[in-house]
Amino acid sequence: MAEVETREYTDPVTVDAVQPGWADWRGLITPEIREQYKRDGVVFLRQALHPEWLLLIELGLQRVLGSGAQFKHKFFPGESGEFTETVRNFEHSFELQRLMYDSPIADMMSLLLGSERIWYYSDEFFIKEGKGNRTPWHQDMPYWPLEGEQIASMWISLDPLPKELCLEMIPGTHRTTRYDGFSPREVSIDPTLPYYGEELPPLPDIEAERDKWNIVSFDIEPGDVILLHPGVLHGGGWTPEGGRRRAITIRCYGEDIVYAKRPSTRPTVPLTPHAVRLMPTRCD
Ligand SMILES: O=C(O)CCC(=O)C(=O)O
């Protein structure tokens, strides 16, 4: 009779063991961080994403750029600082679908927002290769038919950036005035010209009076993430000649989010049918 080989059981190798520098994201989202998010609408987490997720994002970006099915919006079209933005790439890239289903992003959102249930709402690439203009100051909420607190955008850069070129934000502005959006087609003429031009007040010219505002930003490395409430005023991130800034922002929301009526022009990201229920495994 043939002999059966037996071996002592050992745990499979864990990703932590393979990548000793991988931060434990659970340890990063402390009660203080959650409090800060409620208060400021902005938190910065160092080394929260393992390089494997960044690789998936990079592959997703390549697929989206090569896809004839995904629409590439141009900001400042025909000008020397023209850059590209693509919205809801999830539907065009199985890499981004795997990212949303398999990475800890849903769990991070769940823990940060204190919501057991989390939905993917949208994502957006901002691609600046070579000379690129700033993204104009704005809040995202006026463009979307949503209101509530349990919502966050995770801003991830594939490229290291000094804080002058990173995303800039004004903490706390998700709890103050809700401004109109900027008008993408007229932004070179005046970045405060309204998107709807109805009941919301126009954006202030923050760039013209930077010292009056409490602007924050971060030196960012791949793996670091910024989480911001989409009601927070944000913008920025120009690129110099030869520069590169490939960022994705991933928008998720939790249980307190409700439908919000917006002025009559179509919101830029409709609510249905694309919200995707994610499955966070843990929420404290
Ligand atoms: O990265 C940028 O330039 C702009 C990002 C942005 O507006 C957003 O994430 O909502």
The ligand as a Gaussian input file, in Angstrom:
#p B3LYP/6-31G(d) Opt

LIG

0 1
 O       -7.324000      65.791000      -8.727000
 C       -7.854000      66.810000      -9.114000
 O       -7.254000      67.621000      -9.797000
 C       -9.276000      67.129000      -8.762000
 C       -9.930000      66.097000      -7.912000
 C      -11.360000      66.379000      -7.594000
 O      -11.922000      67.394000      -7.926000
 C      -12.096000      65.366000      -6.837000
 O      -11.500000      64.368000      -6.447000
 O      -13.305000      65.559000      -6.628000

